[in-house]
């Protein structure tokens, strides 16, 4: 786990100096944004704090940290019911395309989540079983959507659609659900 986190941070830090050398986005005068996001998916919700590091007026590097709250109900192929939570983050790359007073974004992202999942089987039966599993989840995904810029304001609002895959790369305990994921994301951010 520590090795994976170290690689994740090393990758980000290694990329950042190249971004810092770039000129400011001349259209906005902003180099970075800070904000929050809420990501809704059929089996849960992810809330994050975000930092976006502007590379040019056409691209940026995204970093998110936050919590993942899962309620998989009976979606899992392994258990009758799964609920849990955990923490982690995202490293992503975005491209921008100007449209009206805002911009269309297209992004490639990689999430890593530490999740503790409580599972149950044969619920209400005499042979009901339950337990908890720790899993380290890798979630590569793509997103696309629209960010609205308000004139003369550093505030930006965005909505995107995400599609990817949850992959349990480390599991301590009984197998728990993984698979394809579709999500809707809402962003609020402040540019500076």
C-alpha positions as CSV (number, residue, x, y, z in Angstrom):
1,X,0.0,0.0,0.0
2,X,2.7,2.5,1.0
3,X,4.6,1.6,-2.2
4,X,1.6,2.2,-4.4
5,X,0.9,5.6,-2.7
6,X,4.6,6.6,-3.1
7,X,4.4,5.8,-6.8
8,X,1.2,7.7,-7.2
9,X,2.7,10.8,-5.4
10,X,6.0,10.5,-7.3
11,X,4.2,10.4,-10.6
12,X,2.2,13.6,-9.7
13,X,5.3,15.4,-8.3
14,X,7.3,14.4,-11.4
15,X,4.7,15.9,-13.7
16,X,4.1,19.1,-11.8
17,X,7.4,20.9,-12.5
18,X,6.8,20.7,-16.2
19,X,3.4,22.2,-15.7
20,X,4.8,25.0,-13.5
21,X,7.1,26.1,-16.3
22,X,4.2,26.9,-18.6
23,X,2.9,30.4,-19.1
24,X,-0.3,31.4,-17.4
25,X,-3.5,30.9,-19.3
26,X,-3.7,34.3,-20.9
27,X,-7.5,34.3,-21.4
28,X,-8.2,33.9,-17.6
29,X,-4.9,34.7,-15.9
30,X,-5.4,31.7,-13.7
31,X,-3.0,28.9,-13.1
32,X,-5.0,26.6,-10.7
33,X,-8.4,25.8,-9.3
34,X,-9.6,24.4,-6.0
35,X,-13.0,22.9,-5.5
36,X,-15.2,20.1,-4.5
37,X,-17.0,17.4,-6.5
38,X,-19.8,14.9,-5.9
39,X,-19.8,11.8,-7.9
40,X,-23.0,9.7,-8.0
41,X,-22.9,6.1,-9.2
42,X,-25.6,3.3,-8.9
43,X,-23.9,1.7,-5.9
44,X,-22.8,4.8,-4.0
45,X,-21.4,8.3,-3.8
46,X,-17.9,9.8,-3.9
47,X,-17.1,13.2,-2.4
48,X,-13.8,14.9,-3.0
49,X,-11.7,18.0,-2.6
50,X,-10.0,18.9,-6.0
51,X,-7.0,20.7,-7.2
52,X,-6.6,21.4,-10.9
53,X,-3.2,22.5,-12.2
54,X,-3.5,24.4,-15.5
55,X,-1.0,23.4,-18.1
56,X,-2.3,25.6,-20.9
57,X,-5.6,27.0,-22.0
58,X,-6.3,23.5,-23.5
59,X,-5.1,21.1,-20.8
60,X,-4.7,20.5,-17.0
61,X,-3.7,17.9,-14.4
62,X,-6.4,17.0,-11.9
63,X,-5.8,15.7,-8.3
64,X,-8.8,14.7,-6.1
65,X,-8.8,13.3,-2.5
66,X,-11.9,12.2,-0.7
67,X,-14.2,9.5,0.5
68,X,-16.1,6.7,-1.3
69,X,-19.4,5.5,0.3
70,X,-20.7,2.3,-1.3
71,X,-24.1,0.7,-0.9
72,X,-24.1,-2.1,-3.5
73,X,-27.3,-3.8,-2.3
74,X,-27.5,-7.0,-4.3
75,X,-25.4,-5.7,-7.3
76,X,-22.5,-7.9,-6.3
77,X,-21.9,-11.3,-8.0
78,X,-20.3,-12.5,-4.7
79,X,-22.6,-11.5,-1.9
80,X,-26.3,-10.8,-1.2
81,X,-25.6,-7.3,0.3
82,X,-22.5,-5.1,0.4
83,X,-22.0,-1.8,2.2
84,X,-18.8,0.1,3.0
85,X,-16.7,3.1,2.8
86,X,-13.1,4.2,2.3
87,X,-10.7,6.9,1.2
88,X,-8.5,7.6,-1.7
89,X,-8.0,9.8,-4.7
90,X,-7.7,10.6,-8.4
91,X,-4.9,11.6,-10.7
92,X,-6.3,12.8,-14.0
93,X,-5.5,14.6,-17.2
94,X,-8.0,16.9,-18.9
95,X,-8.3,18.5,-22.4
96,X,-10.5,21.6,-22.9
97,X,-12.5,22.8,-25.9
98,X,-14.0,26.3,-25.8
99,X,-17.8,26.4,-26.3
100,X,-19.8,29.6,-25.6
101,X,-19.1,31.0,-22.2
102,X,-17.7,27.7,-21.0
103,X,-15.7,24.7,-22.1
104,X,-16.2,21.1,-22.9
105,X,-13.8,18.8,-21.1
106,X,-12.5,15.3,-21.9
107,X,-10.5,13.6,-19.2
108,X,-8.6,10.4,-18.4
109,X,-8.5,9.5,-14.7
110,X,-7.1,6.8,-12.4
111,X,-8.6,6.4,-8.9
112,X,-7.2,4.4,-6.0
113,X,-9.6,3.6,-3.1
114,X,-9.0,1.8,0.2
115,X,-12.4,0.2,0.9
116,X,-13.7,-1.7,3.9
117,X,-16.8,-3.6,2.7
118,X,-19.3,-5.3,5.1
119,X,-21.0,-8.1,3.4
120,X,-24.0,-10.5,4.2
121,X,-25.3,-13.7,2.6
122,X,-28.5,-15.7,3.1
123,X,-30.0,-12.7,4.9
124,X,-32.8,-13.7,7.3
125,X,-32.0,-17.4,7.0
126,X,-30.7,-19.6,9.9
127,X,-27.4,-20.0,8.0
128,X,-26.9,-16.2,7.5
129,X,-23.2,-15.2,7.2
130,X,-21.6,-11.8,7.4
131,X,-18.1,-10.3,7.6
132,X,-15.9,-7.5,6.4
133,X,-13.4,-7.4,3.6
134,X,-10.6,-4.8,2.9
135,X,-9.9,-4.2,-0.7
136,X,-7.6,-1.8,-2.6
137,X,-9.5,-0.7,-5.7
138,X,-8.0,0.6,-8.9
139,X,-10.5,2.5,-11.0
140,X,-9.4,3.8,-14.4
141,X,-12.1,5.9,-16.0
142,X,-12.9,8.6,-18.6
143,X,-15.1,11.6,-18.3
144,X,-16.6,14.2,-20.5
145,X,-18.8,17.2,-19.8
146,X,-19.2,20.9,-19.6
147,X,-17.8,23.6,-17.3
148,X,-19.5,27.0,-17.2
149,X,-17.4,30.1,-16.5
150,X,-19.1,33.2,-15.1
151,X,-17.9,36.4,-16.6
152,X,-15.6,38.4,-14.3
153,X,-15.9,35.6,-11.7
154,X,-13.4,33.0,-10.6
155,X,-16.2,30.5,-9.9
156,X,-16.7,27.6,-12.3
157,X,-19.5,25.0,-12.2
158,X,-19.3,21.7,-14.1
159,X,-21.2,18.5,-14.8
160,X,-19.6,15.4,-16.4
161,X,-20.4,11.8,-17.2
162,X,-17.9,9.2,-16.2
163,X,-17.3,5.6,-17.4
164,X,-14.8,3.1,-16.1
165,X,-14.0,-0.1,-14.3
166,X,-13.5,-1.0,-10.6
167,X,-10.7,-3.5,-10.2
168,X,-10.0,-5.1,-6.8
169,X,-6.2,-5.4,-6.9
170,X,-5.7,-6.4,-3.3
171,X,-8.4,-8.2,-1.3
172,X,-8.1,-9.3,2.4
173,X,-11.2,-11.4,3.1
174,X,-14.0,-12.8,1.1
175,X,-14.3,-11.6,-2.5
176,X,-16.5,-8.5,-3.0
177,X,-18.0,-6.8,-6.1
178,X,-16.1,-5.1,-8.9
179,X,-16.9,-4.3,-12.5
180,X,-18.0,-1.5,-14.8
181,X,-19.1,1.8,-13.4
182,X,-21.1,4.7,-14.9
183,X,-21.2,8.0,-12.9
184,X,-22.5,11.5,-12.9
185,X,-20.2,14.2,-11.4
186,X,-21.0,17.7,-10.2
187,X,-18.1,20.2,-9.8
188,X,-17.8,23.5,-8.1
189,X,-14.4,25.2,-8.2
190,X,-12.6,28.5,-7.7
191,X,-9.9,29.6,-10.1
192,X,-6.9,31.6,-8.9
